[in-house]
Amino acid sequence: MKNSFLISIFFLFILLPTNAQKGHVFGELTAVEKELTVYIKDPSAHAVVLYEWGDNYFDVFRNSIRLIKKYHVKIKILDEKGFDEGTISIKYLNDEKIKKIKTLIHNDNDLTSVSESQIYTTQLNKFTNELKFTYPSLKVGSIIEYEYTLESPYIYRLNGWEFQSHIPKIHSEYNARIPGMYVYNRALYGSLSLHENSAKVKKGCFKSTFLKWDCEELIYVMKNIPAFNSDSNFMLSASNYMSRIEFELAEIVYTNGQKQDVSSTWEEIDSDYKNAESIGEQLTKKNFFARKVPDKLFDPVNQLDKAKMIYSFVQEHFNWNNTFGSYNYSNVKEAFRIKKGSVSEINMSLINLLNAAGIKADLMLISTRENGLPKKIHPVVYDFNYFVAKLKIGEKDYLLDASDKNLSFGMLPFRCLNHYGRVMDFENKSYWYDITPFVESKKMIRGKLTFDPVNKKALGIFDELNYGYDAVFKRQKISNNSETEYFEDLENSVVGNFDIISYKIVEERSDDKKITERIEYEIENVLESDNVYFNPFITKFFDKNPFLLEERNYPIDFGYKRNYTFSISIEVPNGYSVDQLPEKIKKVLSDNMGLLQFETSLTGNNITVYFNLSLNKTHYLPENYNELKELFANVVTVQNNTVIVLKKK
């Protein structure tokens, strides 16, 4: 769960800073740190942060203000899987500088530093550099330690502090001294509580020749911080839930008392977007697009039919260039001419065409699942990294993304299923809008199995039907693999001597919302003894439980409602009888949040097997985790351990 609070921090212009005192001296270890071999609060940990300390303050260098960050950390390697912690990467902006870097590796009483020649600086792009090094002589029990100072001209970039990471921490401490010239909004995220939260005013801590200024000194401490472990398949960005503190500059207070509000309102952002050359101006090209596209696009009288035709045209006309787009550059005319563009250019072209057809369509800002949830407390433009189209036809709303040729009308890519976005209605004002998939998604397998006693094998056929997002994923898998690779993957997913005899996509049962595959197969060496034991699940939805954590303190997010159905009819071979059928199973989650059904029946010489797993919500709270974990444990048990026994008469 995510908790947040906003606090205004007042501080004055900085000239002569004092330095915060940290509790650990570089190069010195405590007896407890030396003797630690297993972190008792997480015995599975491969490494642990023994001590982490950071300090932010402001300084003056050649009459300009600099934001200074000091950082010191000690990490103990507990087993060989922790060796990855021995490679350090520090990313920083091009105009920033890293100074006074110290490195040390403690191997009992042997102390070694990383030589300067082994510390590499690389320019990653036009904005970012990376300083990187690897500790030598790393072994189980090593303690690695480093310290550096980062000097930045970007005084607004008080980036805050990440208390939680992928490995546990015993002590993490963040200090800041912030001049009263600025007012910052401050927010604490995550489910963990601060061990220490101190804020006090220190009189006259910054001085110049003629004036004194107060400052606010902040200390935040967390202790015994668990590693953030994730079931990554069913979650939003980890950044939504990891414990951290963030700052955002809201106001500047000058020495004469005058105040400058630097925080943005949505009204201001609406205006900026509307007038931006790369956004608002790109959405005024409907006349250009109306001239360039076939007239038949505007023929349908029905608005929904017209919108679908325009959507299909844009999907086919453009090829996505694998970028989301930029706030600083978009050119819909050029993208249309070369038939290639970013997500932003393709979807802004779609909006222009829809508006040209008399259909109300607006730009919608989205943050992808990997990018994190946008903040609703106050506008942060860079929380968003994706543009889609939002249109209204009659009483129904639709969200569209024409950059993916596999999507049917009204679907967004899975990466966009991130709860909500901001609709930029330039004729009125922007507003929040929930992202709720309305296209039904499900996976169904229907099959028939017979036996050939003469050749001691089984012959089968099954149809796999995928709807909605499951159909999108299936099409992507087919298009991204050769037929041989696809068959090999399918055969490898089945236990036993499974061979595909024929495969086809059943066109008459496939459309833009679903895809149907038909597979004929055979399984060798089935009827080789008087008692035949076999698992009817020739293919499985889940080979293992996706939920493995003991506990989970952040939500489970599937993106869309899930439904899995497996049914097969099995003909008992001549000369055999049914000796054993599995027991019926039915598991229902509380509040009807999910259902597992499994049953078998015998009618004449036909065995019918039926399985269904329904997940009736897209988003489950942490308190539902144990129920879900148990449900999926039952799913895996049913699929992996179900046995039907046939006995020779």
C-alpha positions as CSV (number, residue, x, y, z in Angstrom):
1,M,0.0,0.0,0.0
2,K,1.1,3.6,-0.6
3,N,0.9,6.3,2.1
4,S,1.7,9.9,1.2
5,F,1.8,13.2,3.1
6,L,2.6,16.7,2.0
7,I,4.7,19.0,4.1
8,S,5.9,22.5,3.2
9,I,9.6,23.1,4.0
10,F,10.8,26.7,4.3
11,F,14.4,27.6,4.0
12,L,16.6,30.5,3.1
13,F,19.4,31.4,0.7
14,I,22.6,29.4,1.4
15,L,26.0,30.7,1.6
16,L,28.1,29.1,4.3
17,P,26.8,25.5,5.0
18,T,27.5,23.5,8.0
19,N,28.0,19.7,7.6
20,A,25.7,17.0,9.0
21,Q,27.6,14.5,11.1
22,K,27.3,10.8,10.2
23,G,27.6,8.0,12.7
24,H,30.2,5.9,10.8
25,V,33.7,6.8,9.8
26,F,34.8,5.6,6.4
27,G,37.0,2.5,6.7
28,E,36.0,1.6,10.2
29,L,33.9,-1.5,11.0
30,T,32.0,-2.5,14.1
31,A,32.5,-5.9,15.7
32,V,28.9,-6.9,14.8
33,E,29.5,-6.0,11.1
34,K,32.7,-8.1,11.0
35,E,31.1,-11.1,12.6
36,L,27.8,-11.1,10.7
37,T,27.5,-14.2,8.5
38,V,23.7,-14.5,8.1
39,Y,21.2,-11.7,8.3
40,I,18.8,-13.1,10.9
41,K,15.8,-11.1,9.8
42,D,16.1,-12.5,6.3
43,P,18.2,-15.7,6.2
44,S,17.7,-16.0,2.5
45,A,19.5,-12.6,1.8
46,H,22.5,-12.9,-0.5
47,A,23.8,-9.5,0.7
48,V,22.8,-6.9,3.2
49,V,23.4,-3.1,3.5
50,L,25.0,-2.7,6.9
51,Y,24.9,1.1,6.8
52,E,23.8,3.8,4.4
53,W,24.0,7.5,4.9
54,G,23.2,10.4,2.6
55,D,23.4,14.2,3.1
56,N,22.0,16.9,0.8
57,Y,22.9,20.6,1.4
58,F,23.6,23.7,-0.7
59,D,26.9,25.5,-1.2
60,V,28.2,28.5,-3.2
61,F,30.9,28.1,-5.8
62,R,32.1,31.0,-7.8
63,N,29.0,33.0,-7.0
64,S,26.6,30.3,-8.1
65,I,24.6,27.9,-5.9
66,R,25.4,24.2,-6.0
67,L,23.4,21.3,-4.6
68,I,25.7,18.9,-2.9
69,K,25.0,15.2,-2.2
70,K,27.3,13.1,0.0
71,Y,26.8,9.3,0.1
72,H,28.4,6.5,2.1
73,V,27.4,2.8,2.1
74,K,28.7,-0.5,3.5
75,I,27.4,-3.8,2.0
76,K,28.3,-7.3,3.3
77,I,28.3,-10.2,0.9
78,L,26.6,-13.2,2.5
79,D,27.0,-15.8,-0.3
80,E,28.1,-16.1,-3.9
81,K,24.8,-14.9,-5.3
82,G,25.6,-11.6,-3.6
83,F,28.6,-11.1,-5.8
84,D,26.5,-8.9,-8.2
85,E,26.6,-6.2,-5.5
86,G,30.3,-5.8,-6.1
87,T,29.7,-4.0,-9.4
88,I,28.7,-0.4,-8.7
89,S,27.0,2.0,-11.1
90,I,26.3,5.7,-10.4
91,K,24.4,7.6,-13.0
92,Y,24.4,11.4,-13.0
93,L,23.6,14.3,-15.4
94,N,26.3,15.7,-17.7
95,D,26.6,19.0,-15.9
96,E,27.0,17.3,-12.6
97,K,30.4,16.2,-11.1
98,I,31.4,13.3,-8.9
99,K,34.2,14.2,-6.5
100,K,36.1,12.7,-3.7
101,I,35.2,9.1,-4.4
102,K,36.6,6.5,-2.0
103,T,36.4,2.7,-2.3
104,L,37.4,-0.1,0.0
105,I,36.9,-3.8,0.3
106,H,37.3,-5.5,3.7
107,N,38.4,-9.1,3.6
108,D,39.1,-9.8,7.2
109,N,42.1,-7.6,8.0
110,D,43.1,-7.2,4.3
111,L,41.9,-3.8,3.0
112,T,42.0,-3.1,-0.8
113,S,40.8,-0.1,-2.8
114,V,39.7,0.0,-6.4
115,S,42.4,1.6,-8.4
116,E,41.6,4.8,-10.3
117,S,42.4,3.1,-13.6
118,Q,39.5,0.6,-12.9
119,I,36.9,3.4,-12.3
120,Y,35.3,4.1,-15.6
121,T,33.1,7.0,-16.7
122,T,30.9,6.6,-19.7
123,Q,28.5,9.0,-21.5
124,L,25.3,7.0,-21.9
125,N,23.5,9.7,-23.9
126,K,23.4,13.5,-24.4
127,F,22.0,13.9,-20.9
128,T,23.5,11.2,-18.7
129,N,26.9,9.8,-17.6
130,E,27.7,6.7,-15.7
131,L,30.5,6.0,-13.3
132,K,31.2,2.3,-12.9
133,F,33.6,0.0,-11.1
134,T,33.9,-3.5,-9.8
135,Y,35.5,-4.6,-6.6
136,P,38.5,-7.0,-6.9
137,S,39.1,-10.1,-4.7
138,L,35.4,-10.4,-3.8
139,K,34.5,-13.4,-1.7
140,V,31.8,-14.5,0.7
141,G,32.1,-12.4,3.9
142,S,33.6,-9.4,2.0
143,I,32.4,-6.0,3.1
144,I,32.4,-3.4,0.3
145,E,32.4,0.3,1.1
146,Y,32.3,3.4,-1.0
147,E,31.8,7.1,-0.5
148,Y,31.4,10.0,-2.9
149,T,30.3,13.6,-3.3
150,L,28.1,14.7,-6.2
151,E,28.0,18.4,-7.1
152,S,25.0,19.6,-9.1
153,P,24.1,23.0,-10.6
154,Y,20.4,21.9,-10.6
155,I,19.3,23.3,-7.3
156,Y,15.7,22.2,-7.9
157,R,16.7,18.5,-8.2
158,L,16.5,17.6,-4.5
159,N,15.8,14.0,-5.5
160,G,15.0,12.6,-2.0
161,W,16.0,9.1,-0.9
162,E,15.2,5.5,-1.5
163,F,15.1,3.6,1.8
164,Q,14.1,0.3,0.3
165,S,15.9,-1.8,-2.4
166,H,16.3,-5.3,-3.7
167,I,18.4,-6.3,-0.7
168,P,17.7,-5.7,3.0
169,K,19.2,-2.8,4.9
170,I,20.0,-2.6,8.6
171,H,20.3,1.2,8.7
172,S,19.4,3.8,6.1
173,E,19.6,7.5,6.9
174,Y,19.0,10.6,4.9
175,N,19.9,14.2,6.0
176,A,19.1,17.4,4.3
177,R,19.6,21.1,5.1
178,I,17.4,23.2,3.0
179,P,17.6,27.0,2.7
180,G,14.5,29.0,3.5
181,M,14.5,30.6,0.1
182,Y,12.5,27.6,-1.2
183,V,9.3,25.8,-0.3
184,Y,9.3,22.1,-1.1
185,N,6.4,19.6,-1.1
186,R,7.6,16.4,0.5
187,A,6.0,13.0,0.3
188,L,6.8,9.6,1.9
189,Y,5.8,6.5,-0.1
190,G,5.6,2.9,0.8
191,S,4.3,0.8,3.7
192,L,7.3,1.1,6.1
193,S,7.5,3.6,8.9
194,L,10.3,5.9,9.7
195,H,12.4,5.1,12.8
196,E,13.3,8.8,13.1
197,N,11.7,11.8,11.6
198,S,13.3,15.0,12.7
199,A,12.8,18.5,11.4
200,K,14.1,21.6,13.2
201,V,15.1,25.2,12.4
202,K,18.7,26.1,13.0
203,K,19.2,29.8,13.5
204,G,21.8,31.5,11.4
205,C,23.3,28.4,10.1
206,F,24.1,30.1,6.7
207,K,25.9,33.3,6.8
208,S,27.3,35.9,4.4
209,T,29.3,39.0,5.0
210,F,26.2,41.1,5.7
211,L,23.3,38.7,6.5
212,K,22.4,35.6,8.4
213,W,19.7,33.0,7.3
214,D,18.0,30.2,9.0
215,C,17.7,26.7,7.6
216,E,15.7,23.6,8.3
217,E,17.6,20.5,9.2
218,L,16.0,17.2,8.3
219,I,16.8,13.7,9.5
220,Y,15.0,10.6,8.3
221,V,16.0,7.1,9.4
222,M,14.7,3.6,8.7
223,K,16.1,0.5,10.3
224,N,15.8,-3.2,9.5
225,I,14.3,-2.5,6.1
226,P,13.2,-5.7,4.3
227,A,14.2,-6.3,0.7
228,F,11.5,-5.4,-1.8
229,N,10.8,-8.8,-3.3
230,S,8.4,-8.9,-6.2
231,D,6.1,-11.3,-8.0
232,S,7.0,-9.3,-11.1
233,N,4.4,-10.9,-13.4
234,F,1.4,-9.5,-11.6
235,M,2.4,-6.1,-10.3
236,L,2.7,-2.5,-11.4
237,S,6.0,-0.7,-11.2
238,A,7.9,-1.5,-8.0
239,S,8.5,2.3,-7.7
240,N,4.9,2.6,-6.6
241,Y,5.4,0.7,-3.5
242,M,9.1,0.9,-2.4
243,S,9.6,3.0,0.7
244,R,11.1,6.3,-0.3
245,I,10.9,10.1,0.2
246,E,10.5,12.6,-2.6
247,F,10.7,16.4,-2.9
248,E,9.2,18.8,-5.3
249,L,10.0,22.5,-5.4
250,A,6.7,24.5,-4.9
251,E,7.7,28.1,-4.2
252,I,10.7,30.5,-4.0
253,V,10.7,33.1,-1.3
254,Y,13.1,36.0,-2.0
255,T,15.0,38.1,0.6
256,N,12.6,41.0,0.0
257,G,9.7,38.8,0.9
258,Q,8.4,38.4,-2.6
259,K,7.2,34.9,-3.5
260,Q,7.3,33.0,-6.8
261,D,5.0,30.0,-7.2
262,V,6.9,27.4,-9.3
263,S,4.5,24.5,-8.8
264,S,2.2,23.9,-11.7
265,T,-1.6,23.7,-11.7
266,W,-3.5,21.6,-14.3
267,E,-4.8,24.8,-15.8
268,E,-1.3,25.9,-16.5
269,I,-0.3,22.5,-17.9
270,D,-3.4,22.5,-20.1
271,S,-2.4,25.8,-21.5
272,D,1.3,24.7,-22.0
273,Y,0.2,21.5,-23.8
274,K,-2.3,23.3,-26.0
275,N,0.3,25.9,-27.1
276,A,3.3,23.4,-27.4
277,E,4.6,23.0,-30.9
278,S,5.1,19.3,-30.4
279,I,1.7,18.6,-28.8
280,G,-1.1,21.1,-29.2
281,E,0.0,22.4,-32.6
282,Q,0.3,18.8,-33.8
283,L,-3.4,18.3,-33.0
284,T,-4.5,21.2,-35.3
285,K,-3.7,19.3,-38.6
286,K,-7.2,17.8,-39.2
287,N,-7.5,19.6,-42.6
288,F,-4.1,18.2,-43.7
289,F,-5.2,14.7,-42.9
290,A,-8.7,15.1,-44.4
291,R,-7.0,15.9,-47.7
292,K,-4.5,13.1,-47.6
293,V,-6.7,10.1,-46.8
294,P,-9.3,8.3,-48.9
295,D,-12.7,10.0,-49.0
296,K,-14.4,6.6,-48.1
297,L,-13.1,6.9,-44.5
298,F,-15.8,9.6,-44.0
299,D,-18.6,7.8,-45.8
300,P,-20.2,5.8,-42.9
301,V,-23.2,7.5,-41.3
302,N,-22.8,5.6,-38.1
303,Q,-20.2,7.3,-35.9
304,L,-18.9,4.1,-34.4
305,D,-18.5,2.5,-37.9
306,K,-16.7,5.6,-39.1
307,A,-14.3,5.6,-36.0
308,K,-13.5,1.9,-36.5
309,M,-12.7,2.5,-40.2
310,I,-10.4,5.4,-39.4
311,Y,-8.7,3.5,-36.6
312,S,-8.0,0.5,-39.0
313,F,-6.7,2.9,-41.6
314,V,-4.2,4.5,-39.2
315,Q,-3.2,1.1,-37.9
316,E,-2.4,-0.1,-41.4
317,H,-0.8,3.1,-42.7
318,F,1.8,3.6,-39.9
319,N,4.6,1.4,-38.7
320,W,5.7,2.0,-35.1
321,N,9.3,3.0,-34.7
322,N,9.5,1.4,-31.2
323,T,9.6,4.7,-29.3
324,F,6.9,6.2,-27.2
325,G,7.7,9.7,-28.4
326,S,9.0,12.9,-26.8
327,Y,7.5,16.0,-25.2
328,N,10.0,18.0,-27.2
329,Y,9.6,16.7,-30.7
330,S,6.7,15.3,-32.7
331,N,5.8,15.9,-36.4
332,V,2.6,14.2,-37.5
333,K,2.9,15.4,-41.1
334,E,6.4,13.9,-41.6
335,A,5.3,10.7,-39.8
336,F,2.3,10.4,-42.1
337,R,4.5,10.9,-45.2
338,I,7.1,8.3,-44.3
339,K,4.4,6.0,-42.8
340,K,6.4,5.6,-39.6
341,G,6.4,7.3,-36.2
342,S,6.4,7.2,-32.5
343,V,3.3,6.2,-30.4
344,S,2.7,10.0,-29.9
345,E,2.8,10.8,-33.6
346,I,0.6,7.8,-34.6
347,N,-2.0,8.6,-32.0
348,M,-2.0,12.3,-32.6
349,S,-2.6,11.5,-36.3
350,L,-5.5,9.3,-35.2
351,I,-7.0,12.2,-33.2
352,N,-6.7,14.6,-36.1
353,L,-8.5,12.2,-38.4
354,L,-11.3,11.5,-35.9
355,N,-11.8,15.2,-35.4
356,A,-11.8,15.7,-39.1
357,A,-14.6,13.2,-39.3
358,G,-16.6,15.1,-36.7
359,I,-15.9,12.7,-33.8
360,K,-14.8,14.3,-30.5
361,A,-11.4,12.9,-29.7
362,D,-8.9,14.1,-27.2
363,L,-5.3,13.4,-26.2
364,M,-4.9,11.3,-23.0
365,L,-1.7,11.2,-21.0
366,I,-0.7,7.8,-19.6
367,S,2.1,6.4,-17.5
368,T,3.0,2.9,-18.6
369,R,2.9,0.1,-16.0
370,E,6.7,0.0,-15.8
371,N,6.9,3.8,-15.4
372,G,4.8,4.1,-12.2
373,L,1.5,5.6,-11.3
374,P,1.1,9.4,-11.9
375,K,0.7,11.5,-8.8
376,K,-2.8,12.9,-8.3
377,I,-1.8,15.1,-5.3
378,H,-0.2,17.7,-7.6
379,P,0.7,17.8,-11.3
380,V,4.0,16.3,-12.3
381,V,4.3,16.4,-16.1
382,Y,7.1,13.9,-16.2
383,D,5.1,11.2,-14.5
384,F,3.6,10.6,-17.9
385,N,5.4,8.9,-20.8
386,Y,2.7,7.8,-23.3
387,F,-0.1,9.4,-25.4
388,V,-3.3,7.7,-26.5
389,A,-6.6,8.8,-27.9
390,K,-9.8,9.1,-25.9
391,L,-13.1,9.5,-27.8
392,K,-16.8,9.6,-27.0
393,I,-19.5,8.3,-29.2
394,G,-23.0,8.6,-27.8
395,E,-22.8,7.7,-24.2
396,K,-19.8,5.4,-24.5
397,D,-16.1,6.3,-24.2
398,Y,-13.3,4.5,-26.0
399,L,-9.5,4.5,-25.5
400,L,-7.4,3.9,-28.6
401,D,-3.8,3.2,-29.5
402,A,-3.2,2.7,-33.2
403,S,0.5,1.9,-32.9
404,D,-0.1,-1.8,-32.3
405,K,-1.5,-3.7,-35.3
406,N,-2.7,-6.6,-33.1
407,L,-5.1,-4.5,-31.0
408,S,-8.8,-4.4,-31.8
409,F,-10.8,-1.2,-31.6
410,G,-11.2,-0.1,-27.9
411,M,-8.1,-1.8,-26.6
412,L,-4.9,-0.4,-25.2
413,P,-1.6,-2.3,-25.1
414,F,-1.1,-4.2,-21.9
415,R,1.7,-1.8,-20.9
416,C,-0.9,1.0,-20.7
417,L,-3.2,-0.8,-18.2
418,N,-2.1,1.4,-15.3
419,H,-5.3,2.4,-13.6
420,Y,-5.8,6.0,-14.8
421,G,-4.6,8.8,-17.1
422,R,-5.2,12.5,-17.7
423,V,-7.5,13.5,-20.6
424,M,-6.3,16.9,-22.2
425,D,-9.6,18.4,-23.3
426,F,-8.4,21.7,-24.7
427,E,-11.9,23.0,-25.4
428,N,-12.8,22.7,-21.7
429,K,-10.2,21.5,-19.1
430,S,-8.3,18.3,-18.4
431,Y,-9.6,15.6,-16.1
432,W,-8.6,12.2,-14.7
433,Y,-10.0,9.2,-16.4
434,D,-9.9,5.5,-15.3
435,I,-8.5,2.9,-17.5
436,T,-10.9,-0.1,-17.4
437,P,-10.5,-2.8,-20.1
438,F,-14.0,-3.6,-21.4
439,V,-13.0,-6.2,-24.0
440,E,-13.6,-9.7,-22.6
441,S,-10.3,-11.7,-22.3
442,K,-10.3,-15.5,-21.9
443,K,-8.4,-18.6,-22.9
444,M,-10.2,-21.8,-23.7
445,I,-9.0,-25.2,-24.7
446,R,-11.4,-27.8,-26.0
447,G,-10.2,-31.2,-27.0
448,K,-10.9,-34.9,-27.8
449,L,-8.6,-37.8,-27.1
450,T,-8.9,-41.4,-28.5
451,F,-6.6,-44.4,-28.1
452,D,-5.1,-46.7,-30.7
453,P,-4.5,-50.0,-28.9
454,V,-2.8,-51.6,-31.9
455,N,0.0,-49.0,-32.1
456,K,-0.2,-48.2,-28.3
457,K,-0.6,-44.5,-28.8
458,A,-3.1,-41.7,-28.2
459,L,-4.6,-39.5,-31.0
460,G,-5.9,-36.1,-30.1
461,I,-7.2,-32.9,-31.4
462,F,-7.8,-29.6,-29.6
463,D,-8.9,-26.1,-30.4
464,E,-7.2,-23.3,-28.4
465,L,-9.4,-20.2,-28.4
466,N,-8.0,-16.9,-27.2
467,Y,-10.0,-13.7,-26.7
468,G,-9.1,-10.1,-26.0
469,Y,-5.7,-9.6,-24.5
470,D,-5.0,-13.4,-24.6
471,A,-5.6,-13.2,-28.4
472,V,-3.2,-10.2,-28.6
473,F,-0.4,-12.1,-26.8
474,K,-1.0,-15.2,-29.0
475,R,-0.7,-13.2,-32.2
476,Q,2.4,-11.5,-31.0
477,K,3.9,-14.9,-30.1
478,I,3.0,-16.3,-33.5
479,S,4.4,-13.3,-35.4
480,N,7.6,-13.2,-33.4
481,N,8.5,-16.8,-34.0
482,S,9.0,-19.0,-37.1
483,E,6.5,-21.9,-37.5
484,T,9.3,-24.3,-36.5
485,E,10.1,-22.3,-33.3
486,Y,6.5,-22.0,-32.4
487,F,5.9,-25.8,-32.8
488,E,9.0,-26.6,-30.8
489,D,7.8,-24.3,-28.0
490,L,4.4,-25.9,-28.0
491,E,5.8,-29.5,-28.0
492,N,8.3,-28.6,-25.2
493,S,5.4,-27.3,-23.0
494,V,3.9,-30.8,-22.9
495,V,5.2,-33.7,-20.9
496,G,5.7,-37.0,-22.7
497,N,6.1,-38.0,-26.3
498,F,3.9,-35.3,-27.8
499,D,4.2,-34.7,-31.5
500,I,2.2,-32.3,-33.6
501,I,0.6,-33.8,-36.7
502,S,-1.1,-30.7,-38.1
503,Y,-1.7,-27.1,-37.1
504,K,-3.8,-24.3,-38.5
505,I,-5.5,-21.1,-37.5
506,V,-9.2,-21.6,-38.0
507,E,-10.0,-18.4,-39.9
508,E,-13.8,-18.7,-39.8
509,R,-13.5,-18.7,-36.0
510,S,-11.0,-15.9,-35.7
511,D,-11.4,-12.1,-36.0
512,D,-9.9,-8.9,-34.5
513,K,-11.1,-9.9,-31.0
514,K,-10.2,-13.6,-31.0
515,I,-8.0,-16.2,-32.6
516,T,-8.7,-20.0,-32.8
517,E,-5.9,-22.6,-33.4
518,R,-6.5,-26.2,-34.2
519,I,-3.8,-28.8,-33.4
520,E,-3.8,-32.5,-34.1
521,Y,-1.3,-34.5,-32.2
522,E,-0.3,-37.9,-31.0
523,I,1.3,-39.3,-27.9
524,E,3.5,-42.4,-28.2
525,N,3.9,-45.3,-25.8
526,V,0.6,-44.9,-23.9
527,L,-0.9,-48.4,-23.7
528,E,2.1,-50.4,-22.8
529,S,0.8,-52.0,-19.5
530,D,-2.3,-53.4,-18.0
531,N,-2.7,-50.2,-15.9
532,V,-2.6,-46.9,-17.8
533,Y,-1.9,-43.8,-15.8
534,F,-2.2,-40.4,-17.6
535,N,-2.7,-36.7,-16.9
536,P,-5.4,-35.3,-19.2
537,F,-3.9,-31.8,-19.1
538,I,-2.0,-32.0,-22.3
539,T,-1.2,-28.3,-22.0
540,K,-1.2,-26.2,-18.8
541,F,-2.1,-22.6,-18.0
542,F,0.3,-22.5,-15.1
543,D,3.2,-24.9,-14.6
544,K,4.1,-23.4,-11.2
545,N,2.6,-21.0,-8.6
546,P,3.4,-17.4,-9.6
547,F,3.0,-16.3,-6.0
548,L,5.9,-17.5,-4.0
549,L,6.4,-14.9,-1.3
550,E,5.6,-15.6,2.3
551,E,3.8,-12.3,2.5
552,R,3.2,-9.4,0.1
553,N,2.6,-5.9,1.3
554,Y,1.7,-4.4,-2.1
555,P,-1.2,-5.1,-4.5
556,I,-1.6,-7.8,-7.0
557,D,-2.4,-6.4,-10.4
558,F,-3.4,-8.6,-13.4
559,G,-4.2,-5.7,-15.7
560,Y,-7.4,-7.4,-16.9
561,K,-9.8,-10.0,-15.7
562,R,-8.6,-13.5,-16.4
563,N,-10.6,-16.6,-17.4
564,Y,-9.1,-20.0,-18.2
565,T,-11.1,-23.0,-19.3
566,F,-10.0,-26.5,-20.2
567,S,-12.4,-29.3,-21.3
568,I,-11.6,-32.6,-23.0
569,S,-13.5,-35.7,-24.0
570,I,-11.6,-39.0,-23.6
571,E,-12.8,-42.2,-25.2
572,V,-12.0,-45.2,-23.1
573,P,-10.2,-47.8,-25.4
574,N,-11.7,-51.2,-26.1
575,G,-10.6,-53.7,-23.5
576,Y,-10.1,-51.2,-20.8
577,S,-12.2,-49.8,-18.0
578,V,-11.9,-46.7,-15.8
579,D,-10.3,-47.7,-12.5
580,Q,-9.9,-44.2,-11.0
581,L,-11.1,-40.7,-11.6
582,P,-9.9,-37.6,-9.7
583,E,-12.1,-36.0,-7.1
584,K,-14.2,-32.9,-7.7
585,I,-12.7,-29.6,-6.5
586,K,-14.3,-26.2,-6.1
587,K,-12.6,-23.2,-4.5
588,V,-14.3,-19.8,-4.2
589,L,-12.5,-16.7,-3.1
590,S,-14.2,-14.3,-0.6
591,D,-16.6,-11.8,-2.1
592,N,-16.6,-13.9,-5.3
593,M,-13.2,-12.5,-6.3
594,G,-12.3,-15.8,-8.0
595,L,-13.3,-19.3,-8.6
596,L,-11.6,-22.7,-9.4
597,Q,-13.7,-25.6,-10.6
598,F,-12.5,-29.0,-11.6
599,E,-14.5,-32.1,-12.2
600,T,-14.6,-35.3,-14.2
601,S,-17.4,-37.6,-15.2
602,L,-18.0,-40.9,-17.0
603,T,-20.8,-41.4,-19.4
604,G,-20.8,-44.7,-21.2
605,N,-17.2,-45.1,-22.4
606,N,-16.5,-41.3,-22.5
607,I,-14.6,-39.4,-19.8
608,T,-15.3,-35.7,-19.6
609,V,-12.7,-33.4,-17.9
610,Y,-13.7,-29.8,-17.1
611,F,-11.5,-27.1,-15.5
612,N,-12.1,-23.4,-15.0
613,L,-10.2,-20.7,-13.3
614,S,-11.9,-17.3,-13.1
615,L,-10.3,-14.1,-11.7
616,N,-13.1,-11.6,-11.4
617,K,-11.0,-8.6,-10.5
618,T,-8.0,-6.9,-12.1
619,H,-6.6,-5.6,-8.9
620,Y,-6.3,-7.4,-5.5
621,L,-5.3,-5.9,-2.2
622,P,-2.3,-7.2,-0.2
623,E,-4.8,-8.7,2.3
624,N,-6.1,-11.0,-0.6
625,Y,-2.6,-12.3,-1.3
626,N,-2.8,-15.5,0.8
627,E,-6.1,-16.4,-0.7
628,L,-4.8,-16.0,-4.2
629,K,-1.6,-17.9,-3.4
630,E,-3.6,-20.8,-2.0
631,L,-5.9,-20.7,-5.0
632,F,-3.0,-20.9,-7.5
633,A,-1.4,-23.6,-5.4
634,N,-4.6,-25.6,-6.0
635,V,-4.5,-24.8,-9.8
636,V,-0.9,-26.1,-10.1
637,T,-1.7,-29.2,-8.1
638,V,-4.8,-30.0,-10.3
639,Q,-2.9,-29.5,-13.5
640,N,0.3,-31.2,-12.5
641,N,-1.0,-34.1,-10.3
642,T,-4.3,-35.1,-11.8
643,V,-4.2,-38.8,-12.8
644,I,-6.8,-40.9,-14.6
645,V,-6.3,-44.7,-14.3
646,L,-7.4,-47.1,-17.0
647,K,-7.3,-50.8,-16.2
648,K,-7.2,-53.6,-18.7
649,K,-10.2,-55.9,-18.5
